[in-house]
Amino acid sequence: MICKPPPAIPFVDKLRATEPDLSALRFAIFGLGDTVYEETFANGSIVLMEALIRAKATVIGERGIHDASGLTDAIDIALPWAKDRLSEAKTG
């Protein structure tokens, strides 16, 4: 799977190569993208999430996502999503 944005590639490669035990890590992830780029739309967040899960980290809630081609501003999607993830993190 293609990883975009390119700056994330070294980090994901290092995770895959070193296979760290991140079982103590809980994380949430929000993907940004544009459906104009259908093949790679927000897939950086998918690739990173999968690499973290393979390293035994635990994802909090669902991955957030924003489409720059949509009519909704990223902040209008990200803020409620982040509040929900913080609430889940406190209770989990």
C-alpha positions as CSV (number, residue, x, y, z in Angstrom):
1,M,0.0,0.0,0.0
2,I,1.3,3.4,-0.9
3,C,2.0,5.6,2.1
4,K,1.3,9.3,1.7
5,P,2.4,11.8,2.9
6,P,6.0,11.0,2.1
7,P,7.4,12.4,5.5
8,A,5.5,9.5,7.3
9,I,7.4,6.9,5.3
10,P,10.6,6.8,7.4
11,F,8.6,6.5,10.6
12,V,6.4,3.7,9.3
13,D,9.5,1.9,7.9
14,K,11.3,2.2,11.2
15,L,8.2,0.7,13.0
16,R,8.1,-2.2,10.6
17,A,11.9,-2.8,10.8
18,T,12.3,-2.6,14.6
19,E,9.0,-4.2,15.6
20,P,8.9,-2.4,18.9
21,D,6.5,-3.5,21.7
22,L,4.1,-0.6,21.9
23,S,1.5,-2.4,24.0
24,A,1.5,0.5,26.6
25,L,0.6,3.0,23.9
26,R,-3.0,4.1,23.2
27,F,-3.5,6.3,20.3
28,A,-6.1,8.0,18.1
29,I,-5.6,8.9,14.5
30,F,-7.2,11.4,12.1
31,G,-6.6,11.2,8.4
32,L,-6.6,14.2,6.0
33,G,-7.0,13.7,2.3
34,D,-8.8,14.6,-0.9
35,T,-10.9,12.2,-2.7
36,V,-9.6,13.7,-6.0
37,Y,-6.6,11.4,-5.2
38,E,-8.8,8.3,-4.9
39,E,-6.0,5.8,-4.9
40,T,-4.2,7.3,-1.9
41,F,-7.1,9.1,-0.2
42,A,-6.2,9.5,3.5
43,N,-4.2,6.2,3.3
44,G,-1.3,7.6,5.3
45,S,-3.4,7.4,8.4
46,I,-4.4,3.8,7.5
47,V,-0.8,2.7,6.9
48,L,0.3,4.3,10.2
49,M,-2.6,2.9,12.2
50,E,-1.9,-0.6,10.9
51,A,1.8,-0.3,11.7
52,L,1.0,0.9,15.2
53,I,-1.5,-1.9,15.8
54,R,1.0,-4.5,14.5
55,A,3.4,-3.1,17.2
56,K,0.6,-3.9,19.7
57,A,-0.5,-0.3,20.3
58,T,-4.2,0.1,21.0
59,V,-6.3,2.4,18.9
60,I,-8.9,4.6,20.7
61,G,-12.2,4.7,18.9
62,E,-12.6,5.0,15.1
63,R,-10.1,6.7,12.8
64,G,-11.3,10.2,12.0
65,I,-11.2,11.4,8.4
66,H,-11.7,14.5,6.4
67,D,-12.1,15.0,2.7
68,A,-10.7,18.3,1.4
69,S,-13.1,18.0,-1.6
70,G,-16.1,18.0,0.7
71,L,-18.2,20.9,1.9
72,T,-17.3,20.6,5.6
73,D,-14.3,22.3,7.1
74,A,-11.7,20.0,8.7
75,I,-12.1,21.7,12.1
76,D,-15.9,21.0,12.1
77,I,-15.2,17.3,11.8
78,A,-11.9,17.1,13.8
79,L,-13.1,18.9,17.0
80,P,-16.1,16.7,17.8
81,W,-14.0,13.6,16.8
82,A,-11.2,14.7,19.1
83,K,-13.6,15.4,22.0
84,D,-15.0,11.9,21.6
85,R,-11.6,10.3,21.5
86,L,-10.5,12.2,24.7
87,S,-13.7,11.1,26.5
88,E,-13.0,7.5,25.4
89,A,-9.4,7.8,26.6
90,K,-10.4,8.9,30.0
91,T,-12.9,6.1,30.5
92,G,-10.8,3.4,28.8
